[in-house]
């Protein structure tokens, strides 16, 4: 193995001398490191492919939908419509919390109708 590394090192130094690395894309700018140390090594390629395709894990997708529905809630004037939307949000939260193994940071608390109405009235 050491002989192989010496050959590689020699060829890299020759290429540097000849200026073969001078016009590479991104020359002179900092490298962008992707934070994937927390991902098991055998899953990194699949994770990168999904990330490049803008695919989110189902838990994150569900959280995103919940946030969007909560934002809509503030703009609904009718109390009955608010109640219906709160029920839908609580259902989505229940589904999210039942999705299996997850971080406690992902777990959501359900909305309570009266507390929410009071908070929205204060705004």
CNS distance restraints for C-alpha pairs under 8 A (distance, minus, plus):
assign (resid   1 and name CA) (resid   5 and name CA) 6.43 0.50 0.50
assign (resid   2 and name CA) (resid   6 and name CA) 6.29 0.50 0.50
assign (resid   3 and name CA) (resid   7 and name CA) 6.42 0.50 0.50
assign (resid   4 and name CA) (resid   8 and name CA) 6.33 0.50 0.50
assign (resid   5 and name CA) (resid   9 and name CA) 6.03 0.50 0.50
assign (resid   6 and name CA) (resid  10 and name CA) 6.07 0.50 0.50
assign (resid   7 and name CA) (resid  11 and name CA) 6.27 0.50 0.50
assign (resid   8 and name CA) (resid  12 and name CA) 6.22 0.50 0.50
assign (resid   9 and name CA) (resid  13 and name CA) 6.28 0.50 0.50
assign (resid  10 and name CA) (resid  14 and name CA) 6.26 0.50 0.50
assign (resid  11 and name CA) (resid  15 and name CA) 6.15 0.50 0.50
assign (resid  12 and name CA) (resid  16 and name CA) 6.22 0.50 0.50
assign (resid  13 and name CA) (resid  17 and name CA) 6.24 0.50 0.50
assign (resid  14 and name CA) (resid  18 and name CA) 6.25 0.50 0.50
assign (resid  15 and name CA) (resid  19 and name CA) 6.23 0.50 0.50
assign (resid  15 and name CA) (resid  20 and name CA) 5.30 0.50 0.50
assign (resid  15 and name CA) (resid  21 and name CA) 6.97 0.50 0.50
assign (resid  16 and name CA) (resid  20 and name CA) 5.97 0.50 0.50
assign (resid  16 and name CA) (resid  21 and name CA) 6.02 0.50 0.50
assign (resid  16 and name CA) (resid  22 and name CA) 7.94 0.50 0.50
assign (resid  22 and name CA) (resid  27 and name CA) 7.09 0.50 0.50
assign (resid  23 and name CA) (resid  27 and name CA) 6.65 0.50 0.50
assign (resid  26 and name CA) (resid  30 and name CA) 7.82 0.50 0.50
assign (resid  26 and name CA) (resid  31 and name CA) 7.95 0.50 0.50
assign (resid  36 and name CA) (resid  44 and name CA) 7.11 0.50 0.50
assign (resid  39 and name CA) (resid  43 and name CA) 6.58 0.50 0.50
assign (resid  39 and name CA) (resid  44 and name CA) 6.10 0.50 0.50
assign (resid  40 and name CA) (resid  44 and name CA) 6.45 0.50 0.50
assign (resid  43 and name CA) (resid  47 and name CA) 6.08 0.50 0.50
assign (resid  44 and name CA) (resid  48 and name CA) 6.08 0.50 0.50
assign (resid  45 and name CA) (resid  49 and name CA) 6.25 0.50 0.50
assign (resid  46 and name CA) (resid  50 and name CA) 6.24 0.50 0.50
assign (resid  47 and name CA) (resid  51 and name CA) 6.04 0.50 0.50
assign (resid  48 and name CA) (resid  52 and name CA) 6.09 0.50 0.50
assign (resid  49 and name CA) (resid  53 and name CA) 6.29 0.50 0.50
assign (resid  50 and name CA) (resid  54 and name CA) 6.28 0.50 0.50
assign (resid  50 and name CA) (resid  55 and name CA) 5.19 0.50 0.50
assign (resid  50 and name CA) (resid  56 and name CA) 7.50 0.50 0.50
assign (resid  51 and name CA) (resid  55 and name CA) 5.82 0.50 0.50
assign (resid  51 and name CA) (resid  56 and name CA) 7.31 0.50 0.50
assign (resid  56 and name CA) (resid  60 and name CA) 6.21 0.50 0.50
assign (resid  56 and name CA) (resid  61 and name CA) 5.98 0.50 0.50
assign (resid  57 and name CA) (resid  61 and name CA) 6.26 0.50 0.50
assign (resid  58 and name CA) (resid  62 and name CA) 6.08 0.50 0.50
assign (resid  59 and name CA) (resid  63 and name CA) 6.25 0.50 0.50
assign (resid  59 and name CA) (resid  96 and name CA) 6.21 0.50 0.50
assign (resid  59 and name CA) (resid  99 and name CA) 7.30 0.50 0.50
assign (resid  59 and name CA) (resid 106 and name CA) 7.62 0.50 0.50
assign (resid  60 and name CA) (resid  64 and name CA) 6.13 0.50 0.50
assign (resid  61 and name CA) (resid  65 and name CA) 6.41 0.50 0.50
assign (resid  62 and name CA) (resid  66 and name CA) 6.26 0.50 0.50
assign (resid  62 and name CA) (resid  92 and name CA) 7.14 0.50 0.50
assign (resid  62 and name CA) (resid  96 and name CA) 6.52 0.50 0.50
assign (resid  63 and name CA) (resid  67 and name CA) 6.24 0.50 0.50
assign (resid  63 and name CA) (resid  93 and name CA) 7.99 0.50 0.50
assign (resid  63 and name CA) (resid  96 and name CA) 7.52 0.50 0.50
assign (resid  64 and name CA) (resid  68 and name CA) 6.33 0.50 0.50
assign (resid  65 and name CA) (resid  69 and name CA) 6.22 0.50 0.50
assign (resid  66 and name CA) (resid  70 and name CA) 6.17 0.50 0.50
assign (resid  66 and name CA) (resid  89 and name CA) 6.07 0.50 0.50
assign (resid  66 and name CA) (resid  92 and name CA) 6.86 0.50 0.50
assign (resid  66 and name CA) (resid  93 and name CA) 7.33 0.50 0.50
assign (resid  67 and name CA) (resid  71 and name CA) 6.24 0.50 0.50
assign (resid  68 and name CA) (resid  72 and name CA) 6.35 0.50 0.50
assign (resid  69 and name CA) (resid  73 and name CA) 6.25 0.50 0.50
assign (resid  69 and name CA) (resid  85 and name CA) 7.46 0.50 0.50
assign (resid  69 and name CA) (resid  89 and name CA) 6.83 0.50 0.50
assign (resid  70 and name CA) (resid  74 and name CA) 7.10 0.50 0.50
assign (resid  70 and name CA) (resid  89 and name CA) 7.53 0.50 0.50
assign (resid  71 and name CA) (resid  75 and name CA) 7.54 0.50 0.50
assign (resid  72 and name CA) (resid  76 and name CA) 6.84 0.50 0.50
assign (resid  73 and name CA) (resid  82 and name CA) 6.20 0.50 0.50
assign (resid  73 and name CA) (resid  85 and name CA) 7.04 0.50 0.50
assign (resid  73 and name CA) (resid  86 and name CA) 7.86 0.50 0.50
assign (resid  74 and name CA) (resid 120 and name CA) 6.88 0.50 0.50
assign (resid  76 and name CA) (resid  81 and name CA) 6.99 0.50 0.50
assign (resid  76 and name CA) (resid  82 and name CA) 6.29 0.50 0.50
assign (resid  77 and name CA) (resid  81 and name CA) 7.93 0.50 0.50
assign (resid  77 and name CA) (resid  82 and name CA) 7.68 0.50 0.50
assign (resid  78 and name CA) (resid  82 and name CA) 6.35 0.50 0.50
assign (resid  79 and name CA) (resid  83 and name CA) 6.20 0.50 0.50
assign (resid  80 and name CA) (resid  84 and name CA) 6.32 0.50 0.50
assign (resid  81 and name CA) (resid  85 and name CA) 6.21 0.50 0.50
assign (resid  82 and name CA) (resid  86 and name CA) 6.07 0.50 0.50
assign (resid  83 and name CA) (resid  87 and name CA) 6.26 0.50 0.50
assign (resid  83 and name CA) (resid 113 and name CA) 6.78 0.50 0.50
assign (resid  84 and name CA) (resid  88 and name CA) 6.42 0.50 0.50
assign (resid  85 and name CA) (resid  89 and name CA) 6.13 0.50 0.50
assign (resid  86 and name CA) (resid  90 and name CA) 6.03 0.50 0.50
assign (resid  86 and name CA) (resid 111 and name CA) 6.72 0.50 0.50
assign (resid  86 and name CA) (resid 112 and name CA) 7.98 0.50 0.50
assign (resid  86 and name CA) (resid 113 and name CA) 6.91 0.50 0.50
assign (resid  87 and name CA) (resid  91 and name CA) 6.15 0.50 0.50
assign (resid  88 and name CA) (resid  92 and name CA) 6.28 0.50 0.50
assign (resid  89 and name CA) (resid  93 and name CA) 6.12 0.50 0.50
assign (resid  89 and name CA) (resid 110 and name CA) 7.73 0.50 0.50
assign (resid  89 and name CA) (resid 111 and name CA) 7.56 0.50 0.50
assign (resid  90 and name CA) (resid  94 and name CA) 6.09 0.50 0.50
assign (resid  90 and name CA) (resid 110 and name CA) 5.21 0.50 0.50
assign (resid  90 and name CA) (resid 111 and name CA) 6.22 0.50 0.50
assign (resid  91 and name CA) (resid  95 and name CA) 6.28 0.50 0.50
assign (resid  92 and name CA) (resid  96 and name CA) 6.08 0.50 0.50
assign (resid  93 and name CA) (resid  97 and name CA) 6.11 0.50 0.50
assign (resid  93 and name CA) (resid 108 and name CA) 6.04 0.50 0.50
assign (resid  93 and name CA) (resid 109 and name CA) 7.11 0.50 0.50
assign (resid  93 and name CA) (resid 110 and name CA) 6.22 0.50 0.50
assign (resid  94 and name CA) (resid  98 and name CA) 6.26 0.50 0.50
assign (resid  94 and name CA) (resid 110 and name CA) 7.52 0.50 0.50
assign (resid  95 and name CA) (resid  99 and name CA) 6.35 0.50 0.50
assign (resid  96 and name CA) (resid 107 and name CA) 7.19 0.50 0.50
assign (resid  96 and name CA) (resid 108 and name CA) 7.57 0.50 0.50
assign (resid  97 and name CA) (resid 107 and name CA) 5.54 0.50 0.50
assign (resid  97 and name CA) (resid 108 and name CA) 6.68 0.50 0.50
assign (resid 102 and name CA) (resid 106 and name CA) 6.73 0.50 0.50
assign (resid 102 and name CA) (resid 107 and name CA) 7.77 0.50 0.50
assign (resid 103 and name CA) (resid 107 and name CA) 7.17 0.50 0.50
assign (resid 111 and name CA) (resid 115 and name CA) 7.99 0.50 0.50
assign (resid 111 and name CA) (resid 116 and name CA) 7.03 0.50 0.50
assign (resid 112 and name CA) (resid 116 and name CA) 6.10 0.50 0.50
assign (resid 113 and name CA) (resid 117 and name CA) 6.13 0.50 0.50
assign (resid 114 and name CA) (resid 118 and name CA) 6.21 0.50 0.50
assign (resid 115 and name CA) (resid 119 and name CA) 6.19 0.50 0.50
assign (resid 116 and name CA) (resid 120 and name CA) 6.10 0.50 0.50
assign (resid 117 and name CA) (resid 121 and name CA) 6.08 0.50 0.50
assign (resid 118 and name CA) (resid 122 and name CA) 6.43 0.50 0.50
assign (resid 119 and name CA) (resid 123 and name CA) 6.85 0.50 0.50
